[in-house]
Amino acid sequence: MGKIFLTFDTVEEADEIRNALDGYKWKLAFWDLDQKLRSITKYGESLIKDEASDIEIDVAIAMRDELRNILNSYNLNLED
């Protein structure tokens, strides 16, 4: 297995490196959000009561579409 060594000189670079190293965590967080929205739209699971209302399902569909549009604009894909 290869090794990667990162060196940096300033605090600004340290923040950029931390963001790069945490990229997989961001992907997992977005995946979890997408799956929660999917559960609302596919199975009618609600975040606040037993069963999702039609409005909650419509909002979940719109939010899932928007999430995918945003990720697509950055050339990102949750399925990769």
Buried (B, 14 or more C-beta within 10 A) or exposed (E): EEEEEEEEEEEEEEEEEEEEEEEEEEBEEBEEBBEBBBBBBEEBBBEEEEEBEEEBBEBBBEBBEEBBEEBEEEEBEBEE
